[in-house]
Amino acid sequence: MNKTIAALGAALISLCLGLPAADAASAAAPAAAASSCGTHWGSLDKSVQTMSAATVENVRAGRHGCFDRLVIDLQGKVAGYNVRYVDQVTQQGSGAAVPLRGGAFLQVTVTAPAYDSSGHPTYLPANPAEVVNVAGFSTFRQVAWAGTFEGYTSLGVGVRARLPFRVFILGGPDGGSRLVVDVAHRW
C-alpha cells in the first residue's frame, strides 16, 4: 500500500515538475518514509500514579528510525511513572533546577527509588549531567540525573523541541522491568 502511494506521488511530482520519473520517485521517498513512522502520540503528560517495590538499576538510550528511546531498567516490577514537558526540570527533594540543553525539557519520574531497603544506591550515574551519551541523536540533546528521594527517581531529558512522546512498561530479565520513553523525531 505504501509503495503504491509512493509511486502515485512520484508520478504526480513528475507531471507537476516535469521531472523524469526516476528523479520524481527519489523526491517522493522522504515523504513516504516520514509518513510511515506513525508517531501520533501527542505531547501531553503521561502518568500512572502507583508506587512500586522495584529499584532503578540502569539508564540507557537508543536511536531508532522514527524516535529516540530512553530506557530505565528496574529490578522488580515498576508500577508507576510521570513523564511531562516542563519549563524547568527540578531535582528530587531539593527542587533545585537541573540545567539541560535543548529547546524543550521532559521530566521523567519513575515511582521507584535508586537505592535498596538499606539506603545503599542501586544506581548512581558516573556523570549526573550526562547520564547517557546522546551525541548524534536526532531528538535527544541531554539526559541528566534529577535525583532519587522518598521512592521517586527523576531524570531530565533535553530534547530538540516539544515533540510527541509515548511511555510504556516492558518486562525484563530475571523478574525485572523497563520503563520506556520514546520521543518522536517529528510531528
C-alpha positions in Angstrom: 0.0 0.0 0.0 2.8 2.5 1.0 4.7 1.6 -2.3 1.6 2.3 -4.3 1.1 5.7 -2.6 4.8 6.5 -3.1 4.5 5.5 -6.8 1.4 7.7 -7.3 3.2 10.5 -5.5 6.2 10.2 -7.7 4.0 10.2 -10.9 2.3 13.4 -9.7 5.6 15.1 -8.9 6.9 14.0 -12.3 3.9 15.6 -14.0 3.8 18.8 -12.0 7.6 19.5 -12.1 8.4 18.0 -15.5 11.0 15.6 -13.9 11.9 12.2 -15.2 10.0 9.5 -13.3 13.2 8.3 -11.5 14.0 11.8 -10.2 10.4 12.2 -9.0 10.5 8.8 -7.2 13.6 9.8 -5.2 11.9 13.2 -4.4 8.8 11.4 -3.1 10.8 8.8 -1.0 11.4 11.1 2.1 7.7 12.0 2.3 6.7 8.3 2.2 9.3 7.4 4.9 8.1 10.2 7.1 4.5 9.2 6.8 5.4 5.6 7.7 6.6 6.5 11.2 3.0 6.7 12.6 4.1 8.6 15.7 0.8 10.2 16.6 1.4 10.1 20.4 0.8 13.7 21.4 2.9 15.7 23.9 0.6 15.9 26.9 1.5 14.4 30.4 1.5 10.7 30.7 1.3 9.1 34.1 0.3 6.2 36.3 0.3 7.1 40.0 1.1 3.7 41.5 4.1 3.1 43.8 6.2 0.1 43.2 8.8 -2.0 45.1 11.2 -2.0 42.2 14.6 -0.3 42.3 16.3 1.5 39.4 19.3 -0.4 38.2 20.4 1.3 34.9 19.6 4.0 32.4 20.3 3.7 28.7 19.3 5.3 25.4 19.0 4.2 21.8 18.3 5.7 18.3 15.6 4.4 16.1 14.4 5.5 12.6 11.4 7.5 13.9 12.2 8.2 17.5 14.9 8.4 20.2 14.4 6.0 23.2 15.2 6.3 26.9 15.1 3.1 28.9 15.2 2.9 32.7 16.0 -0.7 33.8 14.5 -1.8 37.1 14.9 -4.8 39.4 11.3 -5.8 40.2 8.0 -4.7 38.6 7.7 -1.0 38.0 4.1 0.2 38.6 4.1 4.0 38.1 5.6 6.9 36.3 5.1 10.6 35.4 6.5 12.0 32.2 5.8 15.5 31.1 7.1 18.6 29.4 8.1 21.3 31.9 9.6 24.7 31.8 12.5 23.6 34.0 13.4 20.1 35.4 13.9 20.1 39.1 15.8 17.8 41.4 14.0 15.3 43.7 14.0 16.5 47.3 15.7 19.9 46.9 13.7 21.4 44.0 16.9 22.8 42.5 17.0 23.4 38.8 18.7 20.8 36.6 20.4 22.6 33.7 19.7 21.0 30.3 20.4 21.6 26.6 17.6 21.6 24.2 14.5 23.5 23.1 12.2 21.6 25.4 12.5 19.6 28.6 10.9 16.3 29.7 10.8 15.5 33.4 10.8 11.6 33.6 9.9 10.3 37.1 9.6 6.6 37.9 7.9 5.6 41.1 10.9 3.5 42.3 14.0 4.5 44.2 17.6 4.2 43.1 18.5 2.7 46.5 17.8 -0.5 48.3 15.9 -1.0 51.6 19.1 -0.3 53.5 19.6 3.0 51.7 22.5 1.8 49.5 22.5 3.0 45.9 21.3 0.6 43.3 22.1 3.1 40.5 24.4 6.1 40.7 25.4 7.7 37.4 29.1 8.4 36.9 28.3 11.8 35.5 24.9 13.2 36.7 25.0 15.9 33.9 25.4 13.3 31.2 23.8 10.1 32.4 24.0 8.6 28.9 25.8 9.7 25.8 23.2 11.1 23.3 25.7 12.7 20.9 24.4 12.3 17.3 20.8 11.6 18.4 18.1 13.2 16.2 15.9 14.3 19.1 17.7 13.9 22.5 20.1 16.7 23.4 21.0 15.6 27.0 19.9 13.2 29.7 20.7 14.4 33.3 20.1 12.9 36.7 17.5 14.7 38.8 17.8 12.5 41.8 16.1 9.9 43.9 14.1 10.8 47.0 11.3 9.1 49.0 10.7 6.4 46.5 10.8 8.5 43.3 13.6 8.8 40.8 13.8 11.5 38.2 15.7 12.3 35.1 15.7 15.4 32.9 15.7 14.9 29.2 16.6 17.9 27.0 15.0 17.5 23.5 15.3 19.4 20.3 11.7 20.7 20.5 8.4 19.8 22.1 7.7 16.6 20.2 5.3 13.8 20.6 6.2 11.0 23.1 4.9 7.7 24.4 5.6 5.9 27.6 5.2 2.2 28.4 6.5 -0.6 30.6 8.1 -3.8 29.4 9.1 -6.9 31.2 12.8 -7.5 31.7 15.2 -10.4 32.6 15.2 -12.0 36.0 11.8 -10.6 37.1 12.9 -7.0 36.2 11.1 -4.4 34.2 11.8 -1.5 32.0 10.2 2.0 31.7 10.5 3.1 28.1 10.1 6.7 26.9 10.1 7.2 23.1 10.3 10.8 21.7 9.5 11.2 18.0 11.8 12.9 15.6 9.0 15.0 14.2 5.3 15.7 14.4 
